[in-house]
Amino acid sequence: MASVVERRILVNYRVDPEIAARLLPMPLRPQQVGGWAVAGICLIRLGRVRPTWLPNGLGLRSENAAHRIAVEWDGPRGPETGVYIPRRDSGSMVTVLVGGRLFPGVHHRASFDVQETAEDLRVAFGGRDGLVSVSVHVRTAELFQGSELFADLGEASEFFRHGSTGFSATHDEGRLDGLKLGTGSWRVRPVDVHAVRSSYFDNQDRFPRGSAKLDCALLMREVPATWIPVQPMRVTTPDRRHAGNTEPSE
């Protein structure tokens, strides 16, 4: 599938790795930076989503969101990195209907409220099932600052560029669907976070106080991208007596 990433906000948290590990199916484990696991929310508007053989001017446009945890696992040639996606949400009924078939992973129907200018971006959404809600307000910035995970913008950019393979939850708890983001023009810029509310990361049953801290946010705009299915991963689900509900909830 081909597309254009019209806007992608990555809101990133540093997380206690022991807490993050409880949310992951085996054989995934948290990818650590400076002793922290890395997790977050991706708020992405895709345009011109289409099979690669269709003309560039055609395709679907949609608002989407994904909760993510950076992970690693042992591949045939050593450790590999990517992200685990426990939940995907979309404002597009088409995307929801074909999620798990044309688009890997289950997609939940959500209502999005987006207000943005060149410098000011506000994105909020709520799942129609009532299990997840997010509100984010960021502004473009000249400097990348305030992160305890990454020393500079280049380091942050490389970390997320190398985590371009995502494994998403499906209706089969023993299988994750895989998808790889490909782009020849990876570009991110810093943004200042003015407000974030997340029912997933604010849930103290899932993340006890102090175990998930807002770290930084990044912005991508107008980046051509292709989406390449990868081999599904067989997994063992975590022991929910200890992990709690892995579904984002209020």
N, C-alpha and C positions, 0 to 999 in steps of 0.2 A: 504494500500500500504506500502511496505517495501522499504528501501533505505539505502545508506550510504551518509552522508554529508561529501563529500571529502574536501570541503572548503566553509566556510561561513564567510563573512566579514559583520559586522554590523557597519555602519557609522551613528553616532547619533548626532542629533541637539537638542539644547534646543530652544523652540519656545514660543513666547508670547501666552498664553492660549486663549486669545480672538481671535487671528488670527487663531489658530488651530481649535477652535470651529466652525468657519465659514465654514470650509472644511468638517465637519462631518455631516452625515445624523442623524436624530433623531431616536432612543433615545441615541445615543452614545455621550459621552462627553470626553474631554481630561483628561487623567490620569496625574496628576501633581506631580512633584518632586521639592520641594523647590520653589514653585511658578511658575515653568516652565512646559509647555507641553513637551513631548518627541516624536520626530519624526526621521525618517532616511531612509536609503537605505540598503536593504539586498541583497548582491551579493553572490549567492550560486551555487556551482557546486554539483549536485547530481549524484551519481553512483548507479548502480544496482537497479533502480526503477522498481518495479514489484509487482504483487499481492503477498500477504504473502505466498500463497501456492506454488509459484514457487521456484526452487532451488536458493541458494544464488549467484551462479555464473552467473546468467542470469539477464537481465534487461536493461533499458534505461540509457544513460548517457547524461547529459545536463547542459548547463550554463543558469542561470535564475537570475532575479532581481525583487525586489518588493519595491515600495515606501510604507512607513508605518507611521502610527500615533498611539501611545499608547493611548488606550481608556479604559473607564469603562462604565458600564451600570447596571441597576437594574435587577437582576435575581430573581427567586422564593425564594432564601434563602439570598438575600441581594446583595450588589455590587459585580460585577464580572469584571475581567480585561482581556485584550487581545490587539489586534492591528486591526486597520482598514487599508485596503490595496486598495487605489484608483486605482492602476495600477500594473499589473504584465507583465513582458517581459520574453521571452525565445528564446534561440538560436535553440531550437528543434522544427521542424515543427510538429512532432507528438504531443508534448505538446500543441502547439497552436491549433491543430485540435481538440484535445479532451478536451481543456479547457472549463469549464462550464458543462462538462459531467463526464468524468473519473476523471479529476483534477478540483476541485472547482475553480470558478472564470474565467473570460475572460483572456486569455494570448495573448499578442501582439508579433508579430514576430520581432526579433531584431538581429543585428549582433554584436558579442562579439569579443573583442581583449584582450587576456589574456597572460601575461608574468609573470611567478612566479618562485621563487626558495624557498628554505626552509625559508629564511629570508626576501625576497623582493617580494612584490606582487603588480602587476599593472593590474587592471581590468577596461576596458572601454566598453561601448556599446552604440548603437544608435538604436532607434526604426525605423523599416522600413517605418513607417508612418510619420517620421520626427517630431514627437511630443515630443520626450524625448531623452536626451543624458546625459551620466554620465561618468566621468573619475576619478578613485581613485588610489592613490599610497600610500601604507602603508608598514611599516617594523616592524618585530617582535621586542618586547621590553621586558626587564626584569621587569620594573616597570610600574604600572598603574598611570598615573599622568596627571594633567592639566584639569581634569573634574570639572565642577561646579555643575553637577547633582549628582555625586556619590562620596562618601568619599574614597572608595577603590574598588578593583577588586571584592571582595566578594559581596558588595552591588550592583554593576552593574550586576554581574552574576545573582543574585537572582531576580532582577527586570525583566530581559529579560526571565529568566526561567519561571516566573509566567505569562508572557505574551505570552504563547505558542499557544493560540487560535487566529486564524486570520479570519477576515471576509472580503471577497473580492468583489469588484464591479462586477456586471453582466450586461447583456444586459437589464435586467429588473431593472429600477431605484428604484423600491420599494422592491427589494430583494437583500440580500448579502449572498453569499455562505460561509459556515463555514468549517474550517479545523484546526485540532489540531495536533501539533507536539509532538510526544512521544519519549522519549529516556531514557534509564536507565543509561547513562554515560554522562551526561551533563558536558562539559568542555569548558571553554573559556580562552583565554590568551590575554594580552594587546598588542596593536600595536601602534606605533607612526604614525600619519598621516602626510605625506610629501606633498600631494597635493590632492585636491578634487575639481571637477567641476560638478555641477548638474543643469541642466536646470529647474528642479522643485524648488529647494530651492534657486537658484540664481534669480528666477523670482520675481522682485520687485512689480509687479502687484498683485502677490499672497502673498508674504512676504515682506512688506515694510521694508526699510533699518533698520537693527538692530533687527528685529522681529524673525529671524532665525539665530542662531549662531552655528557653528560647535563645538561640545563638546568633543567627544571621539570616539574611534573605538575599536571593539573587534573581535577576530578571533576564529573560531572553525575549527578543522580538524579531519577527519577520525572518525566520530561519527555515529554509527548505529542509524537509526531513522525510526519510523513508522508514517504514515500520516492517521489520523482518521477523516472522515467526521463528522461534527456536524450539528445540525438542522439549516437550513437557518434562517436568521433574516429578518423580515419585517421592513422596515425603511421608513422614510419620507426624501426626499432629501432636502439639504439646499437651501435657497433662493439665486439663482445665481445672482440676481441683486447686492447682497452684497458680496457673496463668490467669484465671478469671476468664471472662468473655472476651475473645479476640476480636469480636465485631465492634467497631466504633459505636459508642452509645453516649447518651446524655449522662 
